[in-house]
Amino acid sequence: MKHTNVFEGKIEGKITVAATCGKDGQKTLTATVEYGGKTYTDEITVTVPATGNHTYVGGVCTGCQSPEA
């Protein structure tokens, strides 16, 4: 017979490097669960794809420095 335990946990995400128009960013995900009076955590870092969206200030993109068309 197979036994299955169900646990409640939480996953939190934090942007560690913001994605820009031309560069990928990074997000760290941390999972936490309590069992038997102990807290267990695991963490992974995933890629956040570049946005492809330019933000212009003074006619120049703040992410890649390209001039506004």
N, C-alpha and C positions, 0 to 999 in steps of 0.2 A: 504494500500500500504506500502510495506517495503522499507525503505531508507537505503542505504549502503554508507558509506564514505570510501574512500580509502586514506590511509596515507603512506607517505614514512618515513621509519625509518632506523635504523642501529642496528646491533647486533655485539658486540665485544666479543671475547673470550680471556681469559688469564689463562694460566696454573698457579695454585697457589701452587700445590704440584705435582712434577714430578713423573710419574709412573716409577717403576723400574722393574727388572726381576720378582720379587716376590711380590711386593706391589702395590696396586692400587694408583692412584694419584687423583687429583681434578682439575677441570677446572671451572672457574666462567664465566658465560655468562651474559652480560648486554645488554638489549634492550632499545633503546632511540627513542622517537618520539616527534615531536612538533605539538601542536594543539592549536589554539586560542591564540597564543602568549606565551603559556606555554610549558615547557619541562617536559615530563613524562618518568620515567625510571623504570625498573624492573630488578631484578637480581636473578639468580638461580645458584646453584653449582651442578655440575654433576660429576659422577665418571668416571675416565679414567682407563680402565682395565690395569692390570699389563702387561708388554710387553712380558714376557717369554724369552726375549733375554738377555744373560749375556754379560757384558763388562769386560774383564779381563785386569788387570794391574799387572804386576809382578807375574802372575800365580794365582791371586785371583780375584774373581768377585767383582766389586766395589759396587754392589747393595746388594748382599746377603752373601758375604764373602766366598762363596764356592770355593774350589780349581779347577783350570782348569784341565779338564780330558785329 
